Amino acid sequence: MSFPRLAPAAFLVLLALAVAAPWLLTGVDPLAADPVSALAPPGGTHWFGSDHLGRDVLSRVVYGARHSIGIGVTATALAVTAGVLLGLAAGLSPKWLDEALARSFDVLSTLPELLLALLVIAITGPGTGNVIFAIAVAQVPNYARVVRAQTFVVRHAGYVEQAVTFGRSRAAITAGHVLPNVLGPIPVLATIGLGQAVIAASGLSFLGMGPQPPAAEWGAMLSEARNYLRVAWWEALFPGVAITLTVVSLTVVGRRLQRRFEGRTP
């Protein structure tokens, strides 16, 4: 397999290492300020340069992955869990309840995820926990609609009807036959959805609603760097590149998983 095809997966492995053990990639404290080295360009001691407080940008980008990716992964996990449960409930419920849930999913899906997350934060207030909750709420309809559609297909499958004939309970049929067979597309959707969650997390942090300074988080770093673009472009460039590469890599890997799931050659 050629390097361009391996690059997204390799970057995600590097990203996972940055989240799990950032000290293996850099030995510099991301919070250590050095006014003497403020706004130093890339090179020498600071490979990615230093910010307006003299903090090492490389170190902050590496450690910032834990915040940005952590928020995205947690929000995606919550959204998947809630989406699967709501999608199953809609697909297995009486028609009137299914219609009510389906119309709710449709209404929420018409709103851009970031706007919906902002509406949730307007109610709950800022903070890392609320940002995670807001992103999860915004993504729930994406998973719920897919699981609902899959549930309609599976519930009429021969093996499910046979289990009903044999007298198995509704709970046993749902857990043993319906649920395992509606989860097929979820890993693909979650991989792509994680990229969207990272963008949302960075956007909300840029607006000051996520982790607060001096915490290293990519969106917050961009927010701090916007006042120094004319004199220190590197302060905004590298966290921006980190966000871009993360989203692109997740999308590429997600699309490849989708092709495999659909039986097409990747």
Buried (B, 14 or more C-beta within 10 A) or exposed (E): EEEEEEBBBEBBEBBEBBBEEBEEBBEBEBBEBBEEBBBBEBEEEBBBBBBBBBBBBBBBBBBBBBBBBBBBBBBBBBBBEBBBBBBBBBBBBEEEEBEEBBEBBEEBBEBEBBEBBBBBBEEBEBBBEBBBBBBBBBBBBBBBBBBBBBBBEBBEEEEBEEBBEEEBEEEEBBEBBBBEBBBEBBBBBBBBBBBBBBBBBBBBBBBEBBBEEEBBBBBBBBBBBEEBEEEBBBBBBBBBEBBEBBBBBBBBBBBBBBEEEEEEEE
